[in-house]
């Protein structure tokens, strides 16, 4: 079974997706990390985005700079390059084909894996989202990423405002069990 977790920055995607994968014993696919790794490759001079995305970007997944402000500031532009999106989506599908996953990302439920058995859209009030990210920059990045950030028509919307991580994970786990996962 594939569970997709989408939603804007600061809604709690990463924390929830990671905890849910652990609870279910599924793999965890962080698609944002892949775009960040390609961005680091570009910043390190490996080549322009289209080239970096088809080259040796995977070692950058373990780079301590993956979530640095430098990457935060550049990743949106890299993630908008069509060749980059094509290469990442292909890599993501290969991973999901291999077995059960909780997969997190802006376009994962609508474009990458529309056949997912459960699609969750995590949301929260803008104030809460800014607080969780500790910065307004994340919300501004959201605006730039809006094209990639659409609620799939068949997604279950979970508003995390005022809920703990455990409460959100338990709610999604119940949905997974309902659907036979
Ligand atoms: O979720 P994150 O902050 O790690 O995402 C990093 C950037 O990559 C962000 O600008 C949105 C973009 N992204 C994307 O375009 N498509 C995805 N599936 C995941 C992330």
Backbone and ligand atoms as CSV (ligand in chain L), in Angstrom:
chain,resi,resn,atom,element,x,y,z
A,1,UNK,N,N,0.851,-1.197,0.000
A,1,UNK,CA,C,0.000,0.000,0.000
A,1,UNK,C,C,0.882,1.241,0.000
A,2,UNK,N,N,0.434,2.264,-0.724
A,2,UNK,CA,C,1.138,3.551,-0.705
A,2,UNK,C,C,0.220,4.597,-0.081
A,3,UNK,N,N,0.735,5.276,0.937
A,3,UNK,CA,C,0.035,6.392,1.570
A,3,UNK,C,C,0.786,7.649,1.166
A,4,UNK,N,N,0.112,8.616,0.561
A,4,UNK,CA,C,0.791,9.857,0.202
A,4,UNK,C,C,0.414,10.950,1.197
A,5,UNK,N,N,1.416,11.748,1.549
A,5,UNK,CA,C,1.216,12.868,2.464
A,5,UNK,C,C,1.651,14.133,1.729
A,6,UNK,N,N,0.693,14.990,1.427
A,6,UNK,CA,C,0.978,16.264,0.777
A,6,UNK,C,C,0.563,17.385,1.717
A,7,UNK,N,N,0.891,18.595,1.313
A,7,UNK,CA,C,0.449,19.748,2.078
A,7,UNK,C,C,1.499,20.831,2.071
A,8,UNK,N,N,1.143,22.018,2.532
A,8,UNK,CA,C,2.067,23.157,2.515
A,8,UNK,C,C,3.160,23.025,3.577
A,9,UNK,N,N,4.201,23.863,3.438
A,9,UNK,CA,C,5.295,23.878,4.408
A,9,UNK,C,C,4.756,24.208,5.796
A,10,UNK,N,N,5.253,23.490,6.793
A,10,UNK,CA,C,4.858,23.790,8.166
A,10,UNK,C,C,3.579,23.107,8.608
A,11,UNK,N,N,2.992,22.295,7.735
A,11,UNK,CA,C,1.779,21.566,8.135
A,11,UNK,C,C,2.150,20.319,8.945
A,12,UNK,N,N,3.430,19.972,8.929
A,12,UNK,CA,C,3.890,18.816,9.709
A,12,UNK,C,C,4.137,17.577,8.867
A,13,UNK,N,N,4.227,17.745,7.549
A,13,UNK,CA,C,4.387,16.601,6.637
A,13,UNK,C,C,5.507,15.651,7.054
A,14,UNK,N,N,6.718,16.198,7.196
A,14,UNK,CA,C,7.880,15.328,7.427
A,14,UNK,C,C,7.755,14.568,8.735
A,15,UNK,N,N,7.418,15.291,9.797
A,15,UNK,CA,C,7.321,14.669,11.116
A,15,UNK,C,C,6.268,13.572,11.101
A,16,UNK,N,N,5.118,13.886,10.536
A,16,UNK,CA,C,4.003,12.930,10.519
A,16,UNK,C,C,4.331,11.747,9.604
A,17,UNK,N,N,4.865,12.020,8.423
A,17,UNK,CA,C,5.139,10.938,7.464
A,17,UNK,C,C,6.172,9.961,8.025
A,18,UNK,N,N,7.201,10.497,8.638
A,18,UNK,CA,C,8.245,9.671,9.235
A,18,UNK,C,C,7.667,8.780,10.348
A,19,UNK,N,N,6.892,9.399,11.240
A,19,UNK,CA,C,6.331,8.659,12.381
A,19,UNK,C,C,5.326,7.612,11.897
A,20,UNK,N,N,4.538,7.968,10.889
A,20,UNK,CA,C,3.542,7.037,10.359
A,20,UNK,C,C,4.222,5.832,9.708
A,21,UNK,N,N,5.283,6.090,8.939
A,21,UNK,CA,C,6.008,4.991,8.279
A,21,UNK,C,C,6.558,4.027,9.326
A,22,UNK,N,N,7.080,4.590,10.390
A,22,UNK,CA,C,7.643,3.750,11.450
A,22,UNK,C,C,6.542,2.916,12.099
A,23,UNK,N,N,5.412,3.557,12.392
A,23,UNK,CA,C,4.295,2.865,13.036
A,23,UNK,C,C,3.780,1.714,12.165
A,24,UNK,N,N,3.726,1.942,10.855
A,24,UNK,CA,C,3.170,0.943,9.936
A,24,UNK,C,C,4.216,-0.083,9.490
A,25,UNK,N,N,5.491,0.231,9.702
A,25,UNK,CA,C,6.552,-0.636,9.181
A,25,UNK,C,C,6.704,-0.503,7.668
A,26,UNK,N,N,6.334,0.653,7.138
A,26,UNK,CA,C,6.484,0.932,5.701
A,26,UNK,C,C,7.772,1.726,5.470
A,27,UNK,N,N,8.219,1.746,4.236
A,27,UNK,CA,C,9.319,2.629,3.869
A,27,UNK,C,C,8.852,4.080,3.898
A,28,UNK,N,N,9.805,4.988,3.963
A,28,UNK,CA,C,9.489,6.416,3.976
A,28,UNK,C,C,10.184,7.063,2.791
A,29,UNK,N,N,9.407,7.721,1.942
A,29,UNK,CA,C,9.978,8.412,0.780
A,29,UNK,C,C,9.777,9.914,0.941
A,30,UNK,N,N,10.909,10.625,1.085
A,30,UNK,CA,C,10.893,12.080,1.261
A,30,UNK,C,C,11.280,12.717,-0.077
A,31,UNK,N,N,10.283,13.095,-0.865
A,31,UNK,CA,C,10.598,13.601,-2.210
A,31,UNK,C,C,11.253,14.980,-2.160
A,32,UNK,N,N,10.929,15.777,-1.125
A,32,UNK,CA,C,11.569,17.091,-0.975
A,32,UNK,C,C,13.077,16.942,-0.817
A,33,UNK,N,N,13.488,15.896,-0.088
A,33,UNK,CA,C,14.923,15.658,0.119
A,33,UNK,C,C,15.622,15.410,-1.218
A,34,UNK,N,N,14.901,14.762,-2.151
A,34,UNK,CA,C,15.499,14.491,-3.460
A,34,UNK,C,C,15.743,15.804,-4.220
A,35,UNK,N,N,14.742,16.715,-4.191
A,35,UNK,CA,C,14.926,18.017,-4.844
A,35,UNK,C,C,16.037,18.809,-4.164
A,36,UNK,N,N,16.145,18.646,-2.836
A,36,UNK,CA,C,17.213,19.331,-2.108
A,36,UNK,C,C,18.587,18.773,-2.502
A,37,UNK,N,N,18.680,17.471,-2.682
A,37,UNK,CA,C,19.957,16.851,-3.051
A,37,UNK,C,C,20.406,17.330,-4.436
A,38,UNK,N,N,19.471,17.408,-5.371
A,38,UNK,CA,C,19.812,17.907,-6.710
A,38,UNK,C,C,20.277,19.364,-6.610
A,39,UNK,N,N,19.602,20.136,-5.761
A,39,UNK,CA,C,19.974,21.544,-5.577
A,39,UNK,C,C,21.399,21.670,-5.042
A,40,UNK,N,N,21.752,20.821,-4.096
A,40,UNK,CA,C,23.125,20.846,-3.565
A,40,UNK,C,C,24.134,20.502,-4.653
A,41,UNK,N,N,23.782,19.541,-5.473
A,41,UNK,CA,C,24.675,19.176,-6.580
A,41,UNK,C,C,24.890,20.380,-7.499
A,42,UNK,N,N,23.813,21.115,-7.767
A,42,UNK,CA,C,23.915,22.314,-8.610
A,42,UNK,C,C,24.802,23.357,-7.919
A,43,UNK,N,N,24.564,23.586,-6.634
A,43,UNK,CA,C,25.336,24.589,-5.886
A,43,UNK,C,C,26.812,24.199,-5.812
A,44,UNK,N,N,27.089,22.898,-5.838
A,44,UNK,CA,C,28.478,22.422,-5.806
A,44,UNK,C,C,29.121,22.426,-7.192
A,45,UNK,N,N,28.367,22.867,-8.194
A,45,UNK,CA,C,28.960,23.016,-9.515
A,45,UNK,C,C,28.968,21.755,-10.357
A,46,UNK,N,N,28.156,20.763,-9.963
A,46,UNK,CA,C,28.084,19.519,-10.746
A,46,UNK,C,C,27.600,19.817,-12.174
A,47,UNK,N,N,26.721,20.802,-12.286
A,47,UNK,CA,C,26.204,21.191,-13.600
A,47,UNK,C,C,24.892,21.912,-13.421
A,48,UNK,N,N,24.278,22.358,-14.524
A,48,UNK,CA,C,22.963,22.991,-14.430
A,48,UNK,C,C,21.927,21.962,-13.947
A,49,UNK,N,N,20.763,22.445,-13.476
A,49,UNK,CA,C,19.781,21.544,-12.866
A,49,UNK,C,C,19.456,20.303,-13.696
A,50,UNK,N,N,19.203,20.480,-14.985
A,50,UNK,CA,C,18.794,19.342,-15.811
A,50,UNK,C,C,19.882,18.272,-15.838
A,51,UNK,N,N,21.132,18.726,-15.799
A,51,UNK,CA,C,22.260,17.792,-15.828
A,51,UNK,C,C,22.453,17.130,-14.464
A,52,UNK,N,N,22.366,17.946,-13.412
A,52,UNK,CA,C,22.559,17.419,-12.050
A,52,UNK,C,C,21.510,16.354,-11.727
A,53,UNK,N,N,20.281,16.553,-12.227
A,53,UNK,CA,C,19.175,15.639,-11.899
A,53,UNK,C,C,19.326,14.271,-12.550
A,54,UNK,N,N,20.112,14.203,-13.610
A,54,UNK,CA,C,20.309,12.904,-14.268
A,54,UNK,C,C,21.701,12.351,-13.957
A,55,UNK,N,N,22.418,13.038,-13.063
A,55,UNK,CA,C,23.770,12.609,-12.697
A,55,UNK,C,C,23.815,11.984,-11.312
A,56,UNK,N,N,24.924,12.206,-10.642
A,56,UNK,CA,C,25.193,11.534,-9.376
A,56,UNK,C,C,24.784,12.430,-8.195
A,57,UNK,N,N,23.472,12.632,-8.037
A,57,UNK,CA,C,22.992,13.523,-6.959
A,57,UNK,C,C,22.697,12.764,-5.671
A,58,UNK,N,N,22.571,11.443,-5.745
A,58,UNK,CA,C,22.099,10.680,-4.576
A,58,UNK,C,C,22.981,10.817,-3.329
A,59,UNK,N,N,24.329,10.871,-3.472
A,59,UNK,CA,C,25.150,11.047,-2.260
A,59,UNK,C,C,24.789,12.311,-1.479
A,60,UNK,N,N,24.236,13.307,-2.161
A,60,UNK,CA,C,23.885,14.564,-1.482
A,60,UNK,C,C,22.698,14.401,-0.521
A,61,UNK,N,N,21.980,13.280,-0.612
A,61,UNK,CA,C,20.876,13.031,0.333
A,61,UNK,C,C,21.398,12.970,1.768
A,62,UNK,N,N,22.657,12.564,1.925
A,62,UNK,CA,C,23.247,12.437,3.268
A,62,UNK,C,C,24.099,13.642,3.645
A,63,UNK,N,N,24.062,14.688,2.826
A,63,UNK,CA,C,24.901,15.862,3.085
A,63,UNK,C,C,24.305,16.682,4.230
A,64,UNK,N,N,25.126,17.089,5.197
A,64,UNK,CA,C,24.606,17.883,6.323
A,64,UNK,C,C,24.003,19.232,5.896
A,65,UNK,N,N,24.299,19.675,4.673
A,65,UNK,CA,C,23.741,20.957,4.207
A,65,UNK,C,C,22.348,20.816,3.592
A,66,UNK,N,N,21.785,19.592,3.628
A,66,UNK,CA,C,20.532,19.336,2.899
A,66,UNK,C,C,19.417,20.325,3.298
A,67,UNK,N,N,19.354,20.692,4.579
A,67,UNK,CA,C,18.281,21.597,5.042
A,67,UNK,C,C,18.805,22.973,5.442
A,68,UNK,N,N,19.936,23.359,4.836
A,68,UNK,CA,C,20.542,24.652,5.148
A,68,UNK,C,C,19.778,25.780,4.456
A,69,UNK,N,N,19.935,27.013,4.975
A,69,UNK,CA,C,19.300,28.181,4.336
A,69,UNK,C,C,19.724,28.333,2.874
A,70,UNK,N,N,20.960,27.951,2.583
A,70,UNK,CA,C,21.471,28.034,1.207
A,70,UNK,C,C,20.588,27.185,0.274
A,71,UNK,N,N,20.275,25.985,0.718
A,71,UNK,CA,C,19.436,25.094,-0.094
A,71,UNK,C,C,17.983,25.596,-0.081
A,72,UNK,N,N,17.504,26.009,1.089
A,72,UNK,CA,C,16.144,26.562,1.189
A,72,UNK,C,C,15.919,27.646,0.133
A,73,UNK,N,N,16.944,28.482,-0.059
A,73,UNK,CA,C,16.801,29.627,-0.959
A,73,UNK,C,C,16.858,29.265,-2.428
A,74,UNK,N,N,17.412,28.111,-2.756
A,74,UNK,CA,C,17.614,27.759,-4.165
A,74,UNK,C,C,16.720,26.620,-4.655
A,75,UNK,N,N,16.171,25.837,-3.723
A,75,UNK,CA,C,15.511,24.591,-4.115
A,75,UNK,C,C,14.248,24.819,-4.947
A,76,UNK,N,N,13.532,25.886,-4.656
A,76,UNK,CA,C,12.287,26.104,-5.386
A,76,UNK,C,C,12.551,26.296,-6.887
A,77,UNK,N,N,13.563,27.096,-7.201
A,77,UNK,CA,C,13.897,27.327,-8.615
A,77,UNK,C,C,14.325,26.029,-9.292
A,78,UNK,N,N,15.135,25.233,-8.605
A,78,UNK,CA,C,15.595,23.963,-9.186
A,78,UNK,C,C,14.406,23.024,-9.397
A,79,UNK,N,N,13.499,23.005,-8.407
A,79,UNK,CA,C,12.351,22.095,-8.481
A,79,UNK,C,C,11.360,22.504,-9.568
A,80,UNK,N,N,11.487,23.717,-10.086
A,80,UNK,CA,C,10.598,24.160,-11.165
A,80,UNK,C,C,11.094,23.769,-12.560
A,81,UNK,N,N,12.320,23.271,-12.655
A,81,UNK,CA,C,12.879,22.922,-13.966
A,81,UNK,C,C,12.236,21.607,-14.444
A,82,UNK,N,N,11.566,21.620,-15.597
A,82,UNK,CA,C,10.812,20.439,-16.046
A,82,UNK,C,C,11.648,19.163,-16.119
A,83,UNK,N,N,12.892,19.275,-16.585
A,83,UNK,CA,C,13.739,18.068,-16.684
A,83,UNK,C,C,14.027,17.501,-15.296
A,84,UNK,N,N,14.158,18.387,-14.319
A,84,UNK,CA,C,14.411,17.933,-12.944
A,84,UNK,C,C,13.190,17.170,-12.442
A,85,UNK,N,N,12.002,17.737,-12.657
A,85,UNK,CA,C,10.783,17.075,-12.177
A,85,UNK,C,C,10.601,15.710,-12.857
A,86,UNK,N,N,10.889,15.666,-14.143
A,86,UNK,CA,C,10.752,14.387,-14.863
A,86,UNK,C,C,11.675,13.328,-14.272
A,87,UNK,N,N,12.923,13.707,-14.038
A,87,UNK,CA,C,13.904,12.741,-13.510
A,87,UNK,C,C,13.527,12.297,-12.093
A,88,UNK,N,N,13.082,13.250,-11.265
A,88,UNK,CA,C,12.734,12.902,-9.880
A,88,UNK,C,C,11.495,12.012,-9.843
A,89,UNK,N,N,10.515,12.335,-10.673
A,89,UNK,CA,C,9.282,11.527,-10.669
A,89,UNK,C,C,9.566,10.098,-11.111
A,90,UNK,N,N,10.453,9.954,-12.074
A,90,UNK,CA,C,10.818,8.612,-12.529
A,90,UNK,C,C,11.481,7.842,-11.387
A,91,UNK,N,N,12.409,8.492,-10.690
A,91,UNK,CA,C,13.108,7.836,-9.573
A,91,UNK,C,C,12.122,7.488,-8.450
A,92,UNK,N,N,11.173,8.382,-8.203
A,92,UNK,CA,C,10.194,8.146,-7.134
A,92,UNK,C,C,9.295,6.953,-7.455
A,93,UNK,N,N,8.876,6.861,-8.709
A,93,UNK,CA,C,8.005,5.737,-9.098
A,93,UNK,C,C,8.743,4.406,-8.943
A,94,UNK,N,N,10.027,4.395,-9.266
A,94,UNK,CA,C,10.814,3.156,-9.137
A,94,UNK,C,C,10.864,2.717,-7.674
A,95,UNK,N,N,10.975,3.683,-6.772
A,95,UNK,CA,C,11.022,3.361,-5.335
A,95,UNK,C,C,9.664,2.819,-4.874
A,96,UNK,N,N,8.576,3.479,-5.281
A,96,UNK,CA,C,7.238,3.094,-4.816
A,96,UNK,C,C,6.808,1.741,-5.388
A,97,UNK,N,N,7.289,1.439,-6.588
A,97,UNK,CA,C,6.961,0.142,-7.187
A,97,UNK,C,C,7.525,-1.012,-6.366
A,98,UNK,N,N,8.559,-0.732,-5.572
A,98,UNK,CA,C,9.262,-1.793,-4.844
A,98,UNK,C,C,8.547,-2.242,-3.576
A,99,UNK,N,N,7.514,-1.505,-3.097
A,99,UNK,CA,C,6.817,-1.968,-1.891
A,99,UNK,C,C,6.100,-0.861,-1.144
A,100,UNK,N,N,5.490,-1.219,0.002
A,100,UNK,CA,C,4.669,-0.279,0.767
A,100,UNK,C,C,5.490,0.904,1.291
A,101,UNK,N,N,4.955,2.111,1.101
A,101,UNK,CA,C,5.646,3.321,1.515
A,101,UNK,C,C,4.669,4.371,2.027
A,102,UNK,N,N,5.157,5.198,2.910
A,102,UNK,CA,C,4.543,6.496,3.162
A,102,UNK,C,C,5.388,7.485,2.371
A,103,UNK,N,N,4.761,8.166,1.423
A,103,UNK,CA,C,5.495,9.045,0.516
A,103,UNK,C,C,5.035,10.479,0.695
A,104,UNK,N,N,6.011,11.359,0.854
A,104,UNK,CA,C,5.718,12.747,1.157
A,104,UNK,C,C,6.182,13.664,0.036
A,105,UNK,N,N,5.323,14.602,-0.366
A,105,UNK,CA,C,5.756,15.546,-1.387
A,105,UNK,C,C,4.605,16.288,-2.016
A,106,UNK,N,N,4.948,17.379,-2.691
A,106,UNK,CA,C,3.917,18.300,-3.182
A,106,UNK,C,C,3.036,17.725,-4.279
A,107,UNK,N,N,3.594,16.840,-5.097
A,107,UNK,CA,C,2.854,16.366,-6.268
A,107,UNK,C,C,2.696,14.851,-6.226
A,108,UNK,N,N,2.958,14.281,-5.053
A,108,UNK,CA,C,3.089,12.828,-4.975
A,108,UNK,C,C,1.746,12.118,-5.199
A,109,UNK,N,N,0.670,12.674,-4.624
A,109,UNK,CA,C,-0.627,12.012,-4.739
A,109,UNK,C,C,-1.337,12.285,-6.052
A,110,UNK,N,N,-0.977,13.390,-6.680
A,110,UNK,CA,C,-1.702,13.759,-7.886
A,110,UNK,C,C,-0.982,13.346,-9.163
A,111,UNK,N,N,0.343,13.467,-9.146
A,111,UNK,CA,C,1.104,13.232,-10.380
A,111,UNK,C,C,1.976,11.977,-10.297
A,112,UNK,N,N,2.735,11.851,-9.212
A,112,UNK,CA,C,3.709,10.757,-9.140
A,112,UNK,C,C,3.016,9.407,-8.966
A,113,UNK,N,N,2.048,9.344,-8.026
A,113,UNK,CA,C,1.434,8.056,-7.707
A,113,UNK,C,C,-0.073,8.242,-7.491
A,114,UNK,N,N,-0.790,8.589,-8.566
A,114,UNK,CA,C,-2.229,8.883,-8.408
A,114,UNK,C,C,-3.033,7.661,-7.964
A,115,UNK,N,N,-2.458,6.466,-8.120
A,115,UNK,CA,C,-3.173,5.237,-7.729
A,115,UNK,C,C,-3.033,4.915,-6.241
A,116,UNK,N,N,-2.428,5.809,-5.459
A,116,UNK,CA,C,-2.222,5.559,-4.020
A,116,UNK,C,C,-3.528,5.162,-3.345
A,117,UNK,N,N,-3.438,4.179,-2.458
A,117,UNK,CA,C,-4.638,3.688,-1.760
A,117,UNK,C,C,-5.182,4.720,-0.777
A,118,UNK,N,N,-4.296,5.561,-0.242
A,118,UNK,CA,C,-4.737,6.618,0.678
A,118,UNK,C,C,-3.921,7.875,0.419
A,119,UNK,N,N,-4.633,8.987,0.192
A,119,UNK,CA,C,-3.967,10.280,-0.003
A,119,UNK,C,C,-4.402,11.212,1.119
A,120,UNK,N,N,-3.409,11.720,1.817
A,120,UNK,CA,C,-3.699,12.614,2.939
A,120,UNK,C,C,-3.175,14.000,2.609
A,121,UNK,N,N,-3.993,15.012,2.841
A,121,UNK,CA,C,-3.564,16.400,2.700
A,121,UNK,C,C,-3.525,17.009,4.093
A,122,UNK,N,N,-2.318,17.280,4.569
A,122,UNK,CA,C,-2.164,17.885,5.898
A,122,UNK,C,C,-2.209,19.387,5.772
A,123,UNK,N,N,-2.964,20.019,6.642
A,123,UNK,CA,C,-3.025,21.477,6.616
A,123,UNK,C,C,-2.951,21.997,8.044
A,124,UNK,N,N,-2.767,23.303,8.178
A,124,UNK,CA,C,-2.792,23.965,9.481
A,124,UNK,C,C,-2.976,25.455,9.227
A,125,UNK,N,N,-3.417,26.174,10.240
A,125,UNK,CA,C,-3.564,27.630,10.108
A,125,UNK,C,C,-2.217,28.249,9.741
A,126,UNK,N,N,-2.232,29.316,8.918
A,126,UNK,CA,C,-0.970,29.951,8.501
A,126,UNK,C,C,-0.088,30.361,9.682
A,127,UNK,N,N,-0.679,30.865,10.758
A,127,UNK,CA,C,0.107,31.264,11.928
A,127,UNK,C,C,0.848,30.091,12.530
A,128,UNK,N,N,0.172,28.967,12.633
A,128,UNK,CA,C,0.773,27.752,13.189
A,128,UNK,C,C,1.882,27.246,12.271
A,129,UNK,N,N,1.637,27.321,10.976
A,129,UNK,CA,C,2.640,26.841,10.019
A,129,UNK,C,C,3.907,27.688,10.098
A,130,UNK,N,N,3.748,29.014,10.206
A,130,UNK,CA,C,4.906,29.910,10.299
A,130,UNK,C,C,5.685,29.618,11.573
A,131,UNK,N,N,4.967,29.362,12.645
A,131,UNK,CA,C,5.595,29.061,13.930
A,131,UNK,C,C,6.400,27.766,13.855
A,132,UNK,N,N,5.814,26.744,13.252
A,132,UNK,CA,C,6.493,25.444,13.172
A,132,UNK,C,C,7.757,25.540,12.346
A,133,UNK,N,N,7.732,26.341,11.315
A,133,UNK,CA,C,8.924,26.492,10.488
A,133,UNK,C,C,9.884,27.511,11.095
A,134,UNK,N,N,9.392,28.298,12.044
A,134,UNK,CA,C,10.217,29.308,12.696
A,134,UNK,C,C,10.530,30.489,11.787
A,135,UNK,N,N,9.864,30.599,10.670
A,135,UNK,CA,C,10.198,31.647,9.702
A,135,UNK,C,C,9.041,31.882,8.732
A,136,UNK,N,N,8.969,33.112,8.244
A,136,UNK,CA,C,7.967,33.393,7.217
A,136,UNK,C,C,8.465,32.984,5.838
A,137,UNK,N,N,9.781,32.756,5.742
A,137,UNK,CA,C,10.351,32.425,4.427
A,137,UNK,C,C,9.713,31.161,3.857
A,138,UNK,N,N,9.402,30.216,4.751
A,138,UNK,CA,C,8.805,28.958,4.290
A,138,UNK,C,C,7.454,29.215,3.643
A,139,UNK,N,N,6.711,30.166,4.200
A,139,UNK,CA,C,5.390,30.466,3.641
A,139,UNK,C,C,5.523,31.156,2.291
A,140,UNK,N,N,6.555,31.992,2.179
A,140,UNK,CA,C,6.778,32.655,0.888
A,140,UNK,C,C,7.194,31.620,-0.162
A,141,UNK,N,N,8.005,30.643,0.267
A,141,UNK,CA,C,8.406,29.581,-0.662
A,141,UNK,C,C,7.178,28.808,-1.115
A,142,UNK,N,N,6.242,28.604,-0.183
A,142,UNK,CA,C,4.978,27.945,-0.518
A,142,UNK,C,C,4.275,28.618,-1.677
A,143,UNK,N,N,4.261,29.947,-1.633
A,143,UNK,CA,C,3.568,30.702,-2.678
A,143,UNK,C,C,4.223,30.416,-4.025
A,144,UNK,N,N,5.558,30.344,-4.018
A,144,UNK,CA,C,6.266,30.052,-5.273
A,144,UNK,C,C,6.015,28.620,-5.725
A,145,UNK,N,N,5.790,27.728,-4.767
A,145,UNK,CA,C,5.602,26.314,-5.090
A,145,UNK,C,C,4.137,25.968,-5.327
A,146,UNK,N,N,3.277,26.995,-5.366
A,146,UNK,CA,C,1.834,26.738,-5.384
A,146,UNK,C,C,1.412,25.853,-6.557
A,147,UNK,N,N,2.113,25.977,-7.678
A,147,UNK,CA,C,1.755,25.185,-8.857
A,147,UNK,C,C,1.876,23.686,-8.555
A,148,UNK,N,N,2.902,23.358,-7.732
A,148,UNK,CA,C,3.107,21.951,-7.391
A,148,UNK,C,C,2.226,21.526,-6.217
A,149,UNK,N,N,1.561,22.497,-5.594
A,149,UNK,CA,C,0.872,22.219,-4.341
A,149,UNK,C,C,-0.633,22.296,-4.541
A,150,UNK,N,N,-1.228,21.205,-4.949
A,150,UNK,CA,C,-2.674,21.149,-5.176
A,150,UNK,C,C,-3.250,20.019,-4.356
A,151,UNK,N,N,-4.444,20.221,-3.839
A,151,UNK,CA,C,-5.089,19.158,-3.080
A,151,UNK,C,C,-5.706,18.171,-4.060
A,152,UNK,N,N,-5.249,16.914,-4.068
A,152,UNK,CA,C,-5.881,15.935,-4.965
A,152,UNK,C,C,-7.359,15.795,-4.609
A,153,UNK,N,N,-8.190,15.641,-5.626
A,153,UNK,CA,C,-9.630,15.574,-5.405
A,153,UNK,C,C,-10.042,14.443,-4.479
A,154,UNK,N,N,-9.269,13.347,-4.464
A,154,UNK,CA,C,-9.639,12.197,-3.639
A,154,UNK,C,C,-8.832,12.130,-2.341
A,155,UNK,N,N,-8.249,13.262,-1.933
A,155,UNK,CA,C,-7.458,13.269,-0.697
A,155,UNK,C,C,-8.344,13.470,0.525
A,156,UNK,N,N,-7.896,12.917,1.658
A,156,UNK,CA,C,-8.537,13.180,2.940
A,156,UNK,C,C,-7.794,14.346,3.572
A,157,UNK,N,N,-8.486,15.440,3.852
A,157,UNK,CA,C,-7.839,16.614,4.441
A,157,UNK,C,C,-7.813,16.466,5.959
A,158,UNK,N,N,-6.614,16.569,6.537
A,158,UNK,CA,C,-6.460,16.507,7.995
A,158,UNK,C,C,-5.892,17.843,8.461
A,159,UNK,N,N,-6.668,18.595,9.227
A,159,UNK,CA,C,-6.198,19.872,9.766
A,159,UNK,C,C,-5.464,19.591,11.074
A,160,UNK,N,N,-4.155,19.867,11.091
A,160,UNK,CA,C,-3.332,19.513,12.246
A,160,UNK,C,C,-3.279,20.621,13.300
A,161,UNK,N,N,-3.957,21.736,13.035
A,161,UNK,CA,C,-3.967,22.834,14.007
A,161,UNK,C,C,-4.480,22.313,15.353
A,162,UNK,N,N,-3.680,22.470,16.387
A,162,UNK,CA,C,-4.127,22.069,17.719
A,162,UNK,C,C,-4.019,20.579,18.004
A,163,UNK,N,N,-3.513,19.800,17.052
A,163,UNK,CA,C,-3.332,18.358,17.297
A,163,UNK,C,C,-1.859,18.047,17.544
A,164,UNK,N,N,-1.599,17.033,18.376
A,164,UNK,CA,C,-0.216,16.583,18.549
A,164,UNK,C,C,0.142,15.662,17.385
A,165,UNK,N,N,1.444,15.430,17.214
A,165,UNK,CA,C,1.904,14.514,16.162
A,165,UNK,C,C,1.268,13.136,16.363
A,166,UNK,N,N,1.261,12.666,17.604
A,166,UNK,CA,C,0.684,11.348,17.888
A,166,UNK,C,C,-0.782,11.276,17.481
A,167,UNK,N,N,-1.522,12.341,17.723
A,167,UNK,CA,C,-2.945,12.357,17.371
A,167,UNK,C,C,-3.135,12.310,15.858
A,168,UNK,N,N,-2.298,13.044,15.151
A,168,UNK,CA,C,-2.396,13.045,13.685
A,168,UNK,C,C,-2.050,11.667,13.130
A,169,UNK,N,N,-0.954,11.089,13.651
A,169,UNK,CA,C,-0.517,9.774,13.177
A,169,UNK,C,C,-1.590,8.722,13.466
A,170,UNK,N,N,-2.173,8.781,14.656
A,170,UNK,CA,C,-3.206,7.792,15.015
A,170,UNK,C,C,-4.420,7.923,14.082
A,171,UNK,N,N,-4.789,9.146,13.746
A,171,UNK,CA,C,-5.939,9.364,12.859
A,171,UNK,C,C,-5.670,8.784,11.475
A,172,UNK,N,N,-4.451,8.995,10.984
A,172,UNK,CA,C,-4.122,8.477,9.645
A,172,UNK,C,C,-3.989,6.959,9.686
A,173,UNK,N,N,-3.416,6.436,10.768
A,173,UNK,CA,C,-3.285,4.984,10.887
A,173,UNK,C,C,-4.666,4.321,10.828
A,174,UNK,N,N,-5.645,4.945,11.463
A,174,UNK,CA,C,-7.009,4.396,11.432
A,174,UNK,C,C,-7.534,4.350,9.992
A,175,UNK,N,N,-7.231,5.365,9.205
A,175,UNK,CA,C,-7.655,5.385,7.795
A,175,UNK,C,C,-6.962,4.276,7.003
A,176,UNK,N,N,-5.664,4.075,7.298
A,176,UNK,CA,C,-4.905,3.021,6.618
A,176,UNK,C,C,-5.526,1.659,6.915
A,177,UNK,N,N,-5.853,1.414,8.191
A,177,UNK,CA,C,-6.434,0.122,8.595
A,177,UNK,C,C,-7.782,-0.089,7.922
A,178,UNK,N,N,-8.566,0.990,7.831
A,178,UNK,CA,C,-9.870,0.918,7.162
A,178,UNK,C,C,-9.729,0.454,5.715
A,179,UNK,N,N,-8.605,0.866,5.107
A,179,UNK,CA,C,-8.409,0.536,3.694
A,179,UNK,C,C,-7.575,-0.722,3.498
A,180,UNK,N,N,-7.397,-1.468,4.581
A,180,UNK,CA,C,-6.759,-2.777,4.461
A,180,UNK,C,C,-5.252,-2.774,4.536
A,181,UNK,N,N,-4.626,-1.676,4.954
A,181,UNK,CA,C,-3.166,-1.599,5.053
A,181,UNK,C,C,-2.682,-2.103,6.399
L,1,LIG,O1,O,9.333,19.621,1.582
L,1,LIG,P1,P,10.658,20.339,1.421
L,1,LIG,O2,O,10.713,21.693,2.107
L,1,LIG,O3,O,11.840,19.495,1.763
L,1,LIG,O4,O,10.728,20.630,-0.147
L,1,LIG,C1,C,11.838,21.270,-0.706
L,1,LIG,C2,C,11.449,21.984,-1.982
L,1,LIG,O5,O,11.175,21.069,-3.025
L,1,LIG,C3,C,10.241,22.917,-1.872
L,1,LIG,O6,O,10.586,24.155,-2.496
L,1,LIG,C4,C,9.158,22.223,-2.645
L,1,LIG,C5,C,9.899,21.325,-3.603
L,1,LIG,N1,N,9.245,20.053,-3.820
L,1,LIG,C6,C,8.583,19.852,-5.006
L,1,LIG,O7,O,8.560,20.764,-5.840
L,1,LIG,N2,N,7.978,18.658,-5.259
L,1,LIG,C7,C,7.991,17.678,-4.334
L,1,LIG,N3,N,7.397,16.508,-4.592
L,1,LIG,C8,C,8.649,17.873,-3.098
L,1,LIG,C9,C,9.258,19.076,-2.868
